[in-house]
Amino acid sequence: MRALIVPAPAKLNLFLHVTGRRPDGYHTLESLFVALDFGDTLSLAVRDDGVVARLGEHPGLPAADDLAVRAAHALRQATGTTMGVDIAVVKRTPVGGGLGGGSSDAASVLLALNRLWGLRLSRAALARIGLGLGADVPFFLCGTPAIARGVGEQLTPVTLPALWVTVWVPPVAVSTPSIFADPELTRDTASAKMDVFSEGYGRNDLQPIAAARHPDIAVALAALKKHAPLARMTGSGACVFAPFGTARLARAALAARPPGFAGFVARTLARHPLADFA
């Protein structure tokens, strides 16, 4: 096998609690992650010269900062393989939206190259490499919805009912480091003592900070809550979402988004589409 076309699904944080801060400055979290049937598409083709090349135009994103490219380099370094790869990404997941687009791209590159390069690394080995790329990457390597704890490396798989979700994309991009650095951020939410959660459990501790800094997020939350009281922000923002029981209700909520806002309707995934790659 010399080439693959693979998906890189977006994710939602159904809740996100900041439980503490480590001496090294990293925050500890507790979050329920689920992947969506919406996201980027990656095309990978093996090279024999050891070069990792990104194809196509990506304004504002140097190759050195692209997590898909960094994932390929990290895998080469960890395994010593002499093979390379051409990577092309069709971007659909909004950048700076809290949907994990870059982390998902990285995870899909690791999974695809594990097969294309014949590495046969375990899921745990890939997750160790992935954690060095970003705290969300291990989730996308987990294969199922999961509770993430620590800095994202402690994953407990969970079973969730399938949901239709509406996602609104405010016309702002949020800087994750600036949200975590805010002195008003709640950093002591108690950790849950169970792994079964009712609909609407918890909150997003980053939401008040992001909404205060970016009025469009506050506007989106207020408007979407008129259709679904459980609406909340995902990740560090800016995207907001709400679950619905039917596609019809989800599409109706999408149509009601404010002018200038993008959005989409998606279904949650019980299993990552590349779960069998490791």
N, C-alpha and C positions, 0 to 999 in steps of 0.2 A: 504494500500500500504506500503510495507516494503523495497523496493529497486527500484532504478532508474539508468539507464545509460543515460547520458546527454552530449551534445556537449559543448565545450567552445571555441567559434570562435575567431580567431585572428582579429586584427583591423589594419586599416591604418589611418594615419593622412593625409588627402588630402592637408591640409596646417596647419601650426602651427606657430602662432605669439606669441612672448613674449611681453606682453603689459605693464608690470610693475613689481614692487617688493613690497611686503607688509612689514610693520615694523617687523613682526615675521619671515621674511626671505623667506617666500614662494613667488614664482613667480606667477603672474597672466598671464593667457594665453587666447588665442582665437584660437580654432582649430576645423576643420571639421573632425569628426570621421565617419568611416563606418566599419561595420563588414564584414568578409569574410566567404565563405563556406569552410574554412580550419581552423584546430585548434586541440585542445586537446579533449580527451574523458574522462569523469569521471564516475566512478561507485560508487554509494553510497548505503549502506545498514544500516538500522536503528539498533541501539543497545539499550537495555533497561537499561543498567548499567551506563549511563551517560558518558561513555568513548568516546573520539574522537581519533580514531586510523588511521594512514596512513599505507596502505599496499604497499608492493613492495619496490624495491631498488631505491634510489634517490641520487646517489653519488654527493657530494658537496652541497647538500641542506638539512640542518637539518630540522626536522619536525617543530621546533619552528619558523623557518623562512619561511615555506611553506604557501603561502597565502591561499591555499585551506583549510589547517588545521586551520589557524588563523581565517578564515571566520566562520568556524563551531563554534569555541570557542566564537567569538564575538557575534554570534547569540544566543548561549546558555546564555551568560551573559546578553544580552539585553532583553531576554524574560523570563529567569528563568526556562526554560524547563529542565526536568530531563533526557531527552533522549540523546543518543549519536549516533555515526555513524562511520562506517568503510568507508574510502575513498581510492580509487585506481585511479591513473591518468595515462593515456597513453599520453605521451608528444610528440607532433609533432611541436608545435610552438617553434621556436628557442629562447633560453634564451639570453637576452641581445641584442635583435634585434630591439626593438622598436615596436613590434607587440602586446604587452599587454598580453602575455600569462599568467603570474601570476595573473594579475587583472581579466582576463576573467575567470580563474579557480575559483577565489574567488566569482565572481558574480554568476557563475553557481551553486556553492555550496549553496550560499544564496537562490537562486531561487528554487533549488531542495529540500533543507531542509525546506523551507517555506511550501512546499507541503507534504513532507514525515512526518514532525513533526506536521502537521496540524495547523500551526501558523496563517495563513490567514493575514499576514502583508501586508500592501499596498506597492506599488512600492516605494513611497516616504519614507516610514519607512525603507525599505531595503537599499535605497540609502544613508540614513543618517548613517546607520551602515557601508555600503561599503566605504564611504568617509574616515572613520577612518582607513581603510585598505590600501587605495591608491587612488590617484587622478583620475585614469582611471576607477575605479570600477563603479562609477555611470553611465558612458556611457553604459557599458554592461548591466545595469539594465534598461536602457531607453526604449529599444525595437526597436528603429529605428535609421537610421543615424541621427546625431545631431551636432549642433554647441555647443561646450563647452566653457564656459567663467569662469572668476574667477579663482579658483584653480581646476576647473573641476566640480564643483557642480551646476553651472548654465547651464542648458541644454535646447536647443531649437530644437525640432525635425524638420527635413527637409526631403523633398522627393528628391531622386537622381535617375538619370537613371542608369540602371544596367550596370556594366562595367566588362570587362575581365581585369585582371591585372597580370602582371608578377612581381614576387618578387625575387630579388637576395639576397642571404645571404652571405656577406663577412665573411671570417674566423677570425672574431674578435668579442669580446663582449665589449659593451660600458657601462661605468659607468655613469648612469644618473646624480647623484649628482655632479660628476666632470665636466660634461658639463655645468650644470646650474651655477656652481661656477666660471667658466672661466671669467676673467675680460673683455675679448673681446666680450662677448655675448651681442647682441642687446637686450635691455630691454625696449624699448619705441616705439614699432610698434603701429601705430594708430589702434584703434578698428574699424572694419567695421561697417557701418551703415545700413546694409541690411542683410537678411538671405537667399538670392538667389545668387548663385555664379556661374560664368561661368567656364568652364573647364580650368584648368591651373591658376585659381585665386591664388594670394598670393604666399607664399614661406614657407620654414621651417627655422625659425631663428636659430635653433640648428645645421643645416647642415654645415655651414662653420666651426664651432668649431670642430665638430666631424670629418669632412673630413681632417682638418689640423692635428688633433691628430692621426688619423688612415688612413694612405695612401691607404689601401685597399678600403675604402669608396670612396675616390676621384677617384680611378681607376674604381670602379663599376659605379659611376655616369657618368663619361666620356664615358665609353663603352655603357651603356644603352641609353644614350642620342642620340647615333647614330641610334638607332631604334625608339626612342620616345623622342622628344624634351622636353616633360613635365615630364621626369623622375626626381624623387627627393627622399629624404630620409624620412622615417617614424619615428615619435617619436624622441628619442635621438639617433637613429641608433642602430645597424649598417645596418639594411636592407634598400635597395633601391627598388623602384617600379616604374612601368609605366603603364598607362591605355592603353587599345587597344579596337578597335571596334569588333574584332572577336577572337575566341579561336585560330584560326590558326595563326594569327599574334602574339598573346601572347605566344604560344608555340614556335614559331620561335625565338622570343626574348629570351626565356628561354634557348633554345639550344645554344645561342651565348654567354652565360655567361663565364667569365674567368675561366681557370683551377683552381680547388681548391675551387670554390664557389658552395655552394648549392643553391637551389631555388625551386620555385613551381609556378604553374598557379592557379588562383582562380577567383571566381566570387563574386562581391559585393552583400550583402544581403539587401533587402528592409525591412526585419523584422527579429529580433533576434529569433532563433529557440525556445527559452523558454519564449517568450513574454507573453504567456498566463498563466505563473506560478505565476503572481502577479497582 
